[in-house]
Amino acid sequence: MLSGIGTPGIIMLVILALLLFGPNKLPELGRAVGRTFREFKEGARDVMSEPESVKKSEAPVPPAPQKVVAEVPQDRRLPE
């Protein structure tokens, strides 16, 4: 049976984070995690608010073929 983390689990995670990253890096790590969650939520909100008609009318565009250029080895000898 899988239950929530609870208070003791959160305390252990904080202690583990302090041991791994140190007290100086912990605020920086928290800001980065917060920024990541915020960007994810904004992206999910954008996808959910996009009208259905736009989603259906957009056909996938195949990528343009890329030119294959063979590399010619350069003569790297020193001048005589």
N, C-alpha and C positions, 0 to 999 in steps of 0.2 A: 504494500500500500504506500503510495507516494503522497506525502502531505507537503504543505508550504514550508518555507525555510524557517520562519519564526524569528523571534528576538535572539535566541542563542546563536542561530546560524548567521544572522547578520553581524553580530558581534565578532564571531570567528572570521567572517570574510573581511571585516575592517582590520582586524589584527593581522591577518595574512597579507592584506594589501600593504599595510605599514611595514611589515617585515620584508616584503618583496621590493617595494618601490621606495621606501623611506619617506619621512615626513615632508621633505622638500619637493618631491616629484608628485605627491598625491594630489594637491590642488590642480596641477597642470593636467594630470590624468583625468580628474573629474570633469574639468572643462572640456576636454576632448571627447569624453563619453557623452556629455550633455549636448555638445555640438552635433555629434553623430546622430543621436536620437532625434534632435530637432530637424535635421535635414531629412531623415527618413520619414518623419511624420509629415513634413511639407510635401515630399515626393508622393507619398501615399495619398495625401489630400488632393494633390493635383490630378492624379490618376482617377480617383473616385469622382471628382467634379467634372471631368471631361465628358462632354455630351456623347450620348450613344451614337448619334448620327455621324459625328466626326470619326468615331472609331470604325464604323462600318464602311464609310466612304473612302477611307484611306487604304489603298491597296499597297501591299509591300512592294517596294521598288528594288529590283535586283541590282546588286553592285555592278559598277562599270568594270569591264575587263581591264586588267592592268597589263601594261607592256612589260615584257620580260627582256631585260637588257643583260647581255653577257658581258662580264667584266674581262677586259683584255689586260693581261699582266704587263706591268710597266717594266721597262729596262732600268734596273737600279744599279748598274755598274758605275763606278767612278770614272770620270774622264781621264784619258791617258795623257 
